[in-house]
Amino acid sequence: MNIVRLAALMACNAILTGCQPPFGTAQPAGSNAGKCDASSIQTLIGEQASPALLDQARRKSKAAIARIVRPGDVVTMEYNAQRLTLTTDESLEILRVSCG
């Protein structure tokens, strides 16, 4: 009976450990360092995306990182509060500005 209980506890521990974020990725409580805010750059919709505009948008939105996503691009789908995304059409016209 004790072996079954020990095995069950070990299994639960393994499952819960897998749910933890990687070490060092958590932001301190109340910290907004690098947290993206796309509300201030919604005026970029309709503009032509470029590396210079992307960097300017990243700085203005206070995002830590930024990317341009065109139709058909393969992108990671995990949420990242520090990332700015400019979604464009084939001609690099900005269709959507978002964080995450």
C-alpha atoms as an extended CHARMM CRD file, in Angstrom:
* protein
*
       100  EXT
         1         1  MET       CA              0.0000000000        0.0000000000        0.0000000000  PROA      1               0.0000000000
         2         2  ASN       CA              2.8210000000        2.4450000000        0.8420000000  PROA      2               0.0000000000
         3         3  ILE       CA              4.4970000000        1.7530000000       -2.4980000000  PROA      3               0.0000000000
         4         4  VAL       CA              1.3070000000        2.6490000000       -4.3800000000  PROA      4               0.0000000000
         5         5  ARG       CA              0.9400000000        5.8630000000       -2.3790000000  PROA      5               0.0000000000
         6         6  LEU       CA              4.5900000000        6.7810000000       -2.9970000000  PROA      6               0.0000000000
         7         7  ALA       CA              4.2440000000        6.0900000000       -6.7260000000  PROA      7               0.0000000000
         8         8  ALA       CA              1.1000000000        8.2490000000       -6.8910000000  PROA      8               0.0000000000
         9         9  LEU       CA              2.8490000000       11.1280000000       -5.1110000000  PROA      9               0.0000000000
        10        10  MET       CA              5.8290000000       10.8730000000       -7.4460000000  PROA      10              0.0000000000
        11        11  ALA       CA              3.5300000000       10.9160000000      -10.4950000000  PROA      11              0.0000000000
        12        12  CYS       CA              1.6580000000       13.9950000000       -9.2050000000  PROA      12              0.0000000000
        13        13  ASN       CA              4.9530000000       15.7480000000       -8.5030000000  PROA      13              0.0000000000
        14        14  ALA       CA              6.1950000000       15.0240000000      -12.0240000000  PROA      14              0.0000000000
        15        15  ILE       CA              2.9840000000       16.3640000000      -13.5690000000  PROA      15              0.0000000000
        16        16  LEU       CA              3.0020000000       19.5370000000      -11.4750000000  PROA      16              0.0000000000
        17        17  THR       CA              6.6890000000       20.1450000000      -12.1460000000  PROA      17              0.0000000000
        18        18  GLY       CA              5.9350000000       20.1030000000      -15.8800000000  PROA      18              0.0000000000
        19        19  CYS       CA              3.4210000000       22.9310000000      -15.3900000000  PROA      19              0.0000000000
        20        20  GLN       CA              6.0110000000       25.3210000000      -13.9700000000  PROA      20              0.0000000000
        21        21  PRO       CA              7.4530000000       28.0750000000      -16.2310000000  PROA      21              0.0000000000
        22        22  PRO       CA             11.1580000000       27.6880000000      -17.0740000000  PROA      22              0.0000000000
        23        23  PHE       CA             13.5230000000       29.0340000000      -14.4230000000  PROA      23              0.0000000000
        24        24  GLY       CA             14.2370000000       32.7490000000      -14.7950000000  PROA      24              0.0000000000
        25        25  THR       CA             11.3090000000       33.5850000000      -17.0880000000  PROA      25              0.0000000000
        26        26  ALA       CA              8.9250000000       35.0180000000      -14.4970000000  PROA      26              0.0000000000
        27        27  GLN       CA              8.6600000000       38.7940000000      -14.1560000000  PROA      27              0.0000000000
        28        28  PRO       CA              8.8300000000       40.2620000000      -10.6500000000  PROA      28              0.0000000000
        29        29  ALA       CA              5.3890000000       41.0450000000       -9.2000000000  PROA      29              0.0000000000
        30        30  GLY       CA              4.1670000000       44.4330000000      -10.3840000000  PROA      30              0.0000000000
        31        31  SER       CA              6.9250000000       44.7390000000      -12.9750000000  PROA      31              0.0000000000
        32        32  ASN       CA              6.0530000000       46.1620000000      -16.3810000000  PROA      32              0.0000000000
        33        33  ALA       CA              9.6130000000       45.9320000000      -17.7050000000  PROA      33              0.0000000000
        34        34  GLY       CA              9.3630000000       45.0250000000      -21.3800000000  PROA      34              0.0000000000
        35        35  LYS       CA              5.5960000000       44.5580000000      -21.2500000000  PROA      35              0.0000000000
        36        36  CYS       CA              4.0950000000       45.4660000000      -24.6120000000  PROA      36              0.0000000000
        37        37  ASP       CA              1.3050000000       48.0550000000      -25.0090000000  PROA      37              0.0000000000
        38        38  ALA       CA              0.0300000000       48.1860000000      -28.5980000000  PROA      38              0.0000000000
        39        39  SER       CA             -2.6780000000       50.7880000000      -27.9240000000  PROA      39              0.0000000000
        40        40  SER       CA             -0.3020000000       53.6770000000      -28.6010000000  PROA      40              0.0000000000
        41        41  ILE       CA              0.7190000000       52.4270000000      -32.0590000000  PROA      41              0.0000000000
        42        42  GLN       CA             -2.5960000000       51.3920000000      -33.6250000000  PROA      42              0.0000000000
        43        43  THR       CA             -2.1210000000       54.3170000000      -36.0390000000  PROA      43              0.0000000000
        44        44  LEU       CA              0.4470000000       52.1720000000      -37.8740000000  PROA      44              0.0000000000
        45        45  ILE       CA             -2.3250000000       50.1140000000      -39.4800000000  PROA      45              0.0000000000
        46        46  GLY       CA             -2.1990000000       50.7940000000      -43.2160000000  PROA      46              0.0000000000
        47        47  GLU       CA              1.4770000000       51.8440000000      -43.1190000000  PROA      47              0.0000000000
        48        48  GLN       CA              4.2630000000       49.9890000000      -44.9540000000  PROA      48              0.0000000000
        49        49  ALA       CA              6.2510000000       47.7530000000      -42.5730000000  PROA      49              0.0000000000
        50        50  SER       CA             10.0470000000       48.0570000000      -42.5500000000  PROA      50              0.0000000000
        51        51  PRO       CA             12.8480000000       47.1790000000      -40.1280000000  PROA      51              0.0000000000
        52        52  ALA       CA             13.1300000000       50.8290000000      -39.0820000000  PROA      52              0.0000000000
        53        53  LEU       CA              9.3710000000       51.1240000000      -38.4640000000  PROA      53              0.0000000000
        54        54  LEU       CA              9.4080000000       47.8380000000      -36.5390000000  PROA      54              0.0000000000
        55        55  ASP       CA             12.1480000000       49.1050000000      -34.2220000000  PROA      55              0.0000000000
        56        56  GLN       CA             10.3650000000       52.4440000000      -33.7420000000  PROA      56              0.0000000000
        57        57  ALA       CA              7.0900000000       50.6160000000      -32.9500000000  PROA      57              0.0000000000
        58        58  ARG       CA              8.8800000000       48.2840000000      -30.5280000000  PROA      58              0.0000000000
        59        59  ARG       CA             10.3390000000       51.2170000000      -28.6100000000  PROA      59              0.0000000000
        60        60  LYS       CA              7.0650000000       53.1850000000      -28.5700000000  PROA      60              0.0000000000
        61        61  SER       CA              5.0650000000       50.1450000000      -27.3780000000  PROA      61              0.0000000000
        62        62  LYS       CA              7.7340000000       49.3860000000      -24.7360000000  PROA      62              0.0000000000
        63        63  ALA       CA              8.0050000000       45.7990000000      -26.0330000000  PROA      63              0.0000000000
        64        64  ALA       CA             11.2020000000       43.8420000000      -25.4470000000  PROA      64              0.0000000000
        65        65  ILE       CA             11.0160000000       42.1180000000      -28.8410000000  PROA      65              0.0000000000
        66        66  ALA       CA              9.0880000000       42.6110000000      -32.0800000000  PROA      66              0.0000000000
        67        67  ARG       CA              8.3320000000       40.7420000000      -35.2640000000  PROA      67              0.0000000000
        68        68  ILE       CA              6.6660000000       41.1990000000      -38.6490000000  PROA      68              0.0000000000
        69        69  VAL       CA              4.3620000000       38.3560000000      -39.6940000000  PROA      69              0.0000000000
        70        70  ARG       CA              3.3600000000       37.9580000000      -43.3450000000  PROA      70              0.0000000000
        71        71  PRO       CA              0.7920000000       35.4940000000      -44.7430000000  PROA      71              0.0000000000
        72        72  GLY       CA              2.2330000000       31.9890000000      -44.7270000000  PROA      72              0.0000000000
        73        73  ASP       CA              4.9820000000       32.7640000000      -42.1870000000  PROA      73              0.0000000000
        74        74  VAL       CA              5.5520000000       30.0700000000      -39.6090000000  PROA      74              0.0000000000
        75        75  VAL       CA              5.3950000000       31.5930000000      -36.1280000000  PROA      75              0.0000000000
        76        76  THR       CA              5.3660000000       30.4030000000      -32.5610000000  PROA      76              0.0000000000
        77        77  MET       CA              1.9370000000       30.6640000000      -30.9700000000  PROA      77              0.0000000000
        78        78  GLU       CA              2.8080000000       30.9150000000      -27.2700000000  PROA      78              0.0000000000
        79        79  TYR       CA              1.7680000000       34.1200000000      -25.5630000000  PROA      79              0.0000000000
        80        80  ASN       CA              4.6270000000       36.4960000000      -24.7520000000  PROA      80              0.0000000000
        81        81  ALA       CA              3.5830000000       39.7470000000      -23.0500000000  PROA      81              0.0000000000
        82        82  GLN       CA              6.9180000000       41.2900000000      -24.0620000000  PROA      82              0.0000000000
        83        83  ARG       CA              6.4880000000       40.7330000000      -27.8290000000  PROA      83              0.0000000000
        84        84  LEU       CA              5.0120000000       43.1300000000      -30.4080000000  PROA      84              0.0000000000
        85        85  THR       CA              3.6210000000       41.6250000000      -33.6210000000  PROA      85              0.0000000000
        86        86  LEU       CA              2.9350000000       43.5680000000      -36.8020000000  PROA      86              0.0000000000
        87        87  THR       CA              0.7400000000       41.4030000000      -39.0420000000  PROA      87              0.0000000000
        88        88  THR       CA              0.9640000000       42.3700000000      -42.7240000000  PROA      88              0.0000000000
        89        89  ASP       CA             -0.2870000000       41.3720000000      -46.1380000000  PROA      89              0.0000000000
        90        90  GLU       CA              2.0270000000       40.1700000000      -48.9400000000  PROA      90              0.0000000000
        91        91  SER       CA              3.0010000000       43.7430000000      -49.8130000000  PROA      91              0.0000000000
        92        92  LEU       CA              3.9760000000       44.4330000000      -46.1490000000  PROA      92              0.0000000000
        93        93  GLU       CA              1.0200000000       46.7440000000      -45.4870000000  PROA      93              0.0000000000
        94        94  ILE       CA              0.2810000000       46.5160000000      -41.7500000000  PROA      94              0.0000000000
        95        95  LEU       CA             -3.1450000000       44.9420000000      -41.1200000000  PROA      95              0.0000000000
        96        96  ARG       CA             -2.9380000000       44.3730000000      -37.3760000000  PROA      96              0.0000000000
        97        97  VAL       CA             -0.8150000000       45.5410000000      -34.4270000000  PROA      97              0.0000000000
        98        98  SER       CA             -0.8610000000       43.3180000000      -31.3540000000  PROA      98              0.0000000000
        99        99  CYS       CA              1.0760000000       42.1460000000      -28.3380000000  PROA      99              0.0000000000
       100       100  GLY       CA              1.6370000000       38.5900000000      -27.2660000000  PROA      100             0.0000000000
